[in-house]
Every structure is written in structure tokens, then in C-alpha cells.
């Protein structure tokens, strides 16, 4: 057992209001500069929708992530041979139009335009060419145009729904949406790290944050192709690739990342997870129907004496182990089992987990009246507007039973809370809901508290940084190429 620590995240989608405060906080700190105008290390998408860059989830187009190759995995669209073939033209790389052409408005025209019969307007100007442009898209175009044929209806997660099921979702009384905030997943098996010919990408030993060494980056942009979440970007001004750094300078000083600190809905949680690095290749190469469960099992119980012993032997500090024991991420993912990774089928073993949204109940229009009432205060799963198949495509690699179980747990927490605060639920129904979820009242109350009333310190459990120890654990990622994408493999020796 090779125990390592990983900074992980949970985003609670039921609480996201789509305000984009997180995106703006990140933008102001990290990508408000030349060459990074189109980059949104943190972005918020509207689902159903095609996302940013457009259709990023469709790996038939972008060839991101890993594919199973016997007992191992290989990169879909990058790697030595594939990278050499595409060195002068990579058909799988998103172009600027797939993101959007960044623009500003020429506001001075409002004041300097000559007198005339028309109202002067501030035309859009490309931040790259300086020329006037007609705006074609933006970082969350789905938010405004989701109902048009070009956006929501092209969501790749509809692939398992019949045409009739899709059409029923777009009936006016049945339409729904939820927000999907995204940042780099800082994966355990990052395809970006495995794809880089220069060895510029690496995973920090002390906390698992994936970074790009700007001195070593040679602008091959294989990381842009390889990342299935499209969270590695190319800076056309500096000629280097860039990505979310999880605000590691803030983490090292005990502060939450800017996107999390600024989150209005308080949907974000951050904490340490301990995992067994010996299992990475086996997990990534699991069969499709075992992939999600295999990922869940790679994370270890921080209270297990054997895990603690192995962690200490591997150089994980006691303060980090304590942070793992208090981690809100561990509670959501392992204890309560209500947070799931986004698209585990990409086989990168992402460390950002989502609590799925509970959406409105089915509605109908009868005699001109919009009707949404159900037998109970909270509608059953078969009355949810967003089909389980859609959510399963997002979070469980198509396993509808798994996503349904998570939704039943979330429903049980709501019913339990309604019973406590209002008391209009039948006690037998409350007991039955908790039994189906596998919870007791204490657990349901604990989930409610961490979801709704948690303090800053409960949402962000950040271990003290130990860079003086971690530096000794790292080796050059260039020497570890060809592995499953993980950064360091051999035991470091003092003095070298």
C-alpha cells in the first residue's frame, strides 16, 4: 500500500445559483492578462448544454482521456506515436472558435460619435485582433441560448435517451436547467501529465496539485488534446500552456482557493483524501461497469490504523492525516456516498466530486393551468424532470441504479429535515426513506448541517503545508513518462 494525500473538492450542485462569482474571482487573479483572455480556469456551464469549449464532453471530436488497453490504459489522442503523427496538424485540438473569441466593447464611441439621427452604440472589438467582430459565442452561451437547436439539444449526455424522451424534455412545461461549475480535476491519473513530450506537467507530491512548469513547456499543446475536461489552455502570447493551479500559493498559506472563498452559494468544499497509489493503473484499466466503484475504493479510511501507519511511513505528516480525518470531501464521497466524479469513463480518476442536483417535479398544463403538485412535498424520483439516464451519463458512466441511489439519499435528507422543522410527514414514510438511504437520523442531520449551516472552517479543511518535506519526494516527471501518468515512482534519497 502506497498511501499518498490528495487535495480534493466537492461541488454541491443543488446550491449553485449560476452567479459566476467564482469565475470572476479566478479571472481577476490568474487570467486577466494578454494571451489568457479566452481562458476560464473556473467556468460555470448550463446543463443541458454543450459547454465550454463547445461539445467538450464528446471525445469522438477531441480524443481526450485514456482508453482501456488490456490491463493498462493508453491515451486516446496523444502519446509518442500519435503525438508524432499530429505534430504539424492536430485535428483533435480545439481552436479558438470552439472556446470563443474574447472581446471588449469600444465604449469611447458612445462619447465621440458625431451627432446623428441614430443612437451611438459600443461595438464589440476582438481582444486578439483589435478588429470589430460580430459576437458568435461566449463562455456560457448555453445560459442564454439553451433552448435553441444548436445548444441544449446537442448535449452529448442525451446519447442514451430515446428521441421521444429528448423531445419530452423540451416541452415548455417540462424544461429545466442546472448549473455545472468546473475547474481542473487535479486527477490521480492525469492525461495532461502523461501526454506532455517535454515533461513540463507534473503532480505535486505533497498535495496532488497538477501544475505546468513554464520553463519546460515547449508549446506542443498535447495537454490541451489529452485533457478530456479541456482544462489545459494555450497562451498564444507567451507560447506556453496554462491551467488551474488550485490557488496553491493560497493553499500553502492556509487560505481557500479564490473561486471557493468567493462562492456566494457556498457550494464548494475542499479537503484531503488519502489514496493508494499502487492501485492507480488497475483502477484506470477497470472494466466500464466497475470503473466508478474502483475509483471510490482507491480512497482510504483515514481512521484505519493500517492506513495511518502506511501514510506515516510514506512521509505523510500527522497534520495532513488529521486533515484527512476532518475532510468534508471524505464525508460526502466515502461516508455518505452522495458525491460522484464527473465522467469517470475518461479514466483520469478526477478528484472533483459533485452532489447531483434535485430538480423540479414533472409538470403539466391542464385547462391553461400550470400544474406541478405531487402527492408529497418532495416528488419521487420517477417524477423528476431530468431523466436518471442523463444524470447517469454525467456522473456514473451510465449506471442509472447508482445515480438513483444517490438521489434517494438526498431525498431522505430533505424528508427528514421537513419532518423535524414542519412535522407534516408521516413518521412511517420518514423512517422508510431513511432506511432506503441507509441513514439514521443522526447521519441525515449531519448531512443537512454540512450542506446548509457549515462554517468556513468546516467547508475548507486545509492541511499545513510541508514543502520542505515534499520537495524531497519528487523526481523529474520527464523520467517517469510512459507510466500511467503519475509523477513520481522511486524513493528519493537525501542529498541528491
Residue pairs with C-beta under 8 A, 6 or more apart in sequence:
1 276
1 278
1 300
1 306
1 307
1 310
2 276
2 277
2 278
2 310
2 314
3 274
3 275
3 276
3 277
3 300
3 307
3 310
3 311
3 314
3 316
4 205
4 208
4 274
4 275
4 276
4 277
4 314
4 316
5 206
5 207
5 208
5 272
5 273
5 274
5 311
5 316
5 320
5 324
5 463
6 186
6 188
6 207
6 208
6 272
6 273
6 274
6 275
6 351
7 186
7 207
7 208
7 209
7 246
7 251
7 270
7 271
7 272
7 351
8 186
8 270
8 271
8 272
8 273
8 327
8 329
8 333
8 351
8 352
8 353
9 183
9 260
9 268
9 269
9 270
9 329
9 351
9 352
9 353
10 268
10 269
10 270
10 328
10 329
10 332
10 333
10 339
10 352
10 353
10 354
10 355
11 181
11 267
11 268
11 269
11 352
11 353
11 354
11 355
12 267
12 268
12 269
12 354
12 355
12 451
13 178
13 179
13 180
13 267
13 354
13 355
13 356
13 357
14 355
14 356
14 357
14 358
14 410
14 451
15 265
15 266
15 267
15 451
16 44
16 178
16 179
16 180
16 181
16 265
16 267
16 357
17 179
17 264
17 265
18 44
18 46
18 143
18 179
19 264
19 265
20 44
20 140
21 262
21 263
21 264
22 42
22 44
22 181
22 258
22 259
22 260
22 262
22 263
22 268
23 40
23 42
23 43
23 44
23 139
23 181
23 259
24 262
25 42
25 258
25 259
25 261
25 262
26 40
26 41
26 42
26 183
26 244
26 258
26 259
27 40
27 42
28 258
29 247
29 258
30 36
30 41
30 244
30 245
31 37
31 39
31 40
31 41
31 242
34 237
35 235
35 236
35 237
35 238
36 233
36 235
36 237
36 242
37 102
37 127
37 128
38 96
38 99
38 100
38 101
38 102
38 233
39 233
39 235
39 242
40 52
40 139
41 183
41 184
41 231
41 233
41 242
41 243
41 244
42 181
42 182
42 183
42 244
42 259
43 52
43 139
43 140
43 181
43 182
44 140
44 179
44 180
44 181
44 182
45 51
45 52
45 140
45 142
45 179
45 180
45 181
45 182
46 140
46 142
46 143
46 146
46 177
46 178
46 179
46 180
47 142
47 155
47 157
47 177
47 178
47 179
47 180
47 394
48 142
48 146
48 152
48 153
48 155
48 157
48 158
48 169
48 177
48 390
49 142
49 143
49 146
49 151
49 152
49 155
49 177
50 56
50 142
50 150
50 151
50 152
50 154
50 155
50 156
51 57
51 142
51 180
52 99
52 100
52 139
52 140
52 141
52 230
53 94
53 98
53 99
53 230
54 98
54 137
54 141
55 61
55 62
55 98
55 154
55 156
56 62
56 94
56 228
56 229
56 230
57 156
57 157
57 228
57 343
58 156
59 65
59 76
59 228
59 346
61 92
62 77
62 92
62 93
62 94
62 225
62 228
62 230
63 76
63 77
63 78
63 92
63 225
64 76
64 77
64 92
64 191
64 225
64 226
64 227
64 228
64 229
64 230
64 346
65 75
65 76
65 191
65 226
65 227
65 228
65 345
65 346
65 347
65 348
66 73
66 74
66 75
66 76
66 189
66 191
66 194
66 284
66 346
66 347
66 348
66 485
67 73
67 74
67 75
67 76
67 347
68 285
68 286
68 287
68 288
68 347
69 285
70 285
71 281
71 282
71 285
72 281
72 284
72 285
72 484
73 189
73 281
73 284
73 285
73 347
73 484
75 82
75 191
75 194
75 195
75 226
76 226
77 86
77 90
77 92
77 225
77 226
78 191
78 194
78 195
78 222
78 223
78 225
78 226
79 194
79 195
80 197
83 195
83 197
83 220
83 222
86 92
86 225
87 220
90 221
90 225
92 225
93 221
93 224
93 225
94 224
94 230
96 128
97 136
97 137
99 139
100 136
100 137
100 138
100 139
100 141
101 126
101 127
101 128
101 133
101 135
101 136
101 137
102 126
102 127
102 128
103 124
103 125
103 126
103 127
103 133
103 135
104 124
104 125
104 127
105 122
105 123
105 124
105 125
106 122
106 123
106 124
106 125
106 132
107 122
109 120
109 121
109 122
109 123
110 120
110 121
110 122
113 120
123 132
124 132
124 133
124 134
124 135
125 131
125 132
125 133
126 132
126 133
128 236
141 151
142 151
142 152
145 151
146 152
146 177
147 170
147 175
152 170
153 166
153 170
156 393
157 390
157 393
157 394
158 166
158 390
158 393
159 393
160 389
160 390
160 392
160 393
160 398
161 169
161 387
161 389
161 390
165 387
165 389
168 174
169 175
169 176
169 385
169 386
169 387
173 363
173 364
173 365
173 370
174 362
174 363
174 385
175 385
176 359
176 360
176 385
176 386
178 357
178 359
178 386
180 342
180 354
181 259
181 267
182 229
182 231
182 342
182 352
183 231
183 244
183 246
183 259
183 352
184 210
184 229
184 231
184 232
184 243
184 244
184 246
184 352
185 229
185 231
185 341
185 342
185 348
185 350
185 351
185 352
186 203
186 208
186 209
186 210
186 244
186 246
186 350
186 351
186 352
187 210
187 348
187 349
187 350
187 351
187 485
188 208
188 275
188 277
188 280
188 283
188 298
188 348
188 349
188 351
188 486
189 280
189 281
189 283
189 284
189 347
189 348
189 349
189 484
189 485
189 486
190 201
190 203
190 210
190 227
190 348
190 485
191 226
191 227
191 228
191 346
191 348
191 485
192 201
192 210
192 223
192 226
192 227
192 232
192 243
193 201
193 202
193 203
193 210
193 223
193 477
193 485
193 486
193 487
194 226
194 481
194 483
194 484
194 485
195 201
195 222
195 223
195 225
195 226
196 220
196 222
196 223
196 477
197 218
197 220
197 222
198 216
198 217
198 218
198 220
198 478
199 216
199 476
199 477
199 478
199 479
199 481
200 212
200 213
200 214
200 215
200 216
200 217
200 218
200 241
201 210
201 211
201 212
201 213
201 223
201 477
202 210
202 211
202 213
202 474
202 477
202 487
203 209
203 210
203 211
203 477
203 486
203 487
203 488
204 210
204 211
204 248
204 470
204 474
204 487
205 470
205 473
205 474
205 487
205 488
206 465
206 466
206 467
206 469
206 470
206 473
207 248
207 251
207 272
207 463
207 465
207 470
208 351
209 245
209 246
209 248
209 251
210 243
211 243
211 245
211 248
212 223
212 232
212 240
212 241
212 242
212 243
214 238
214 240
216 478
217 240
217 241
219 234
219 239
219 240
219 241
221 234
221 241
223 232
223 241
223 243
224 230
224 232
224 233
224 234
224 241
226 232
227 243
228 343
228 346
228 348
229 342
229 343
229 346
229 348
229 350
231 243
231 244
232 241
232 242
232 243
233 241
233 242
233 243
234 240
234 241
234 242
235 241
235 242
246 257
247 255
247 256
247 257
247 258
247 259
250 256
250 257
250 258
250 261
251 257
251 462
251 465
252 465
252 467
253 465
254 462
254 464
255 261
255 462
256 270
256 456
256 459
256 460
256 462
257 270
259 268
260 268
260 270
260 459
260 460
266 454
266 459
268 459
269 328
269 329
269 332
269 450
269 454
269 459
269 460
270 328
270 329
270 459
270 460
270 461
270 462
271 323
271 324
271 326
271 327
271 328
271 329
271 330
271 460
271 461
271 462
272 302
272 320
272 323
272 324
272 327
272 329
272 330
272 461
272 463
273 299
273 324
273 327
273 329
273 330
273 333
273 351
274 299
274 300
274 302
274 307
274 311
274 316
274 321
274 324
275 298
275 299
275 300
276 298
276 300
277 486
279 294
279 297
279 298
280 298
280 349
280 484
280 486
281 484
282 294
283 291
283 294
283 295
283 297
283 298
283 349
284 347
284 348
284 349
284 484
285 347
286 294
288 345
288 397
289 397
289 399
291 344
291 345
291 347
291 397
292 340
292 341
292 344
292 396
292 397
292 399
292 402
295 341
295 344
295 349
296 333
296 334
296 337
298 349
299 330
299 333
299 334
300 307
301 307
301 334
302 308
302 321
302 324
302 325
302 327
302 330
303 325
308 321
311 320
311 321
312 318
312 321
315 469
315 473
317 463
317 464
317 466
317 469
319 463
319 464
319 466
320 463
320 464
320 466
322 463
323 461
323 462
323 463
324 330
324 463
326 461
327 461
328 450
328 454
328 458
328 459
328 461
329 339
329 353
331 446
331 450
332 338
332 339
332 353
332 355
332 450
333 339
333 353
336 409
336 439
336 443
336 447
337 405
337 406
337 409
338 355
338 406
338 409
338 410
338 447
339 353
339 354
339 355
340 353
340 354
340 356
340 395
340 396
340 402
340 403
340 406
341 349
341 350
341 351
341 352
341 353
341 354
341 395
342 350
342 352
342 354
342 394
342 395
343 350
343 394
343 395
343 397
344 350
344 395
344 396
344 397
345 397
345 398
348 485
354 394
354 395
355 410
355 451
356 391
356 394
356 395
356 403
356 406
356 407
356 410
357 386
358 378
358 384
358 407
358 410
358 411
358 414
359 384
359 385
359 386
360 372
360 379
360 384
360 385
361 372
361 374
361 379
361 383
361 384
361 385
362 372
362 379
362 383
362 384
362 385
363 370
363 371
363 372
363 385
364 371
365 371
374 380
374 383
376 425
376 429
377 415
377 418
377 424
377 425
378 411
378 414
378 415
378 418
380 411
381 388
381 404
381 407
381 408
381 411
384 407
388 400
388 403
388 404
388 407
389 398
389 400
391 403
391 407
392 398
392 399
392 400
392 402
392 403
395 403
395 406
396 402
396 403
408 433
408 436
408 437
409 437
409 438
409 439
411 433
411 437
412 433
412 434
412 436
412 437
412 439
412 444
413 437
413 439
413 444
413 447
413 448
413 451
415 425
415 429
415 430
415 433
415 434
416 430
416 433
416 434
416 439
416 441
416 444
416 445
416 448
417 444
417 445
417 448
418 424
418 425
419 425
419 427
419 430
420 445
434 440
434 441
434 444
437 444
439 447
450 458
450 459
472 492
472 494
473 488
473 492
474 487
474 488
474 492
475 487
475 488
475 489
475 490
475 492
477 487
477 488
480 486
480 487
480 488
480 489
483 489
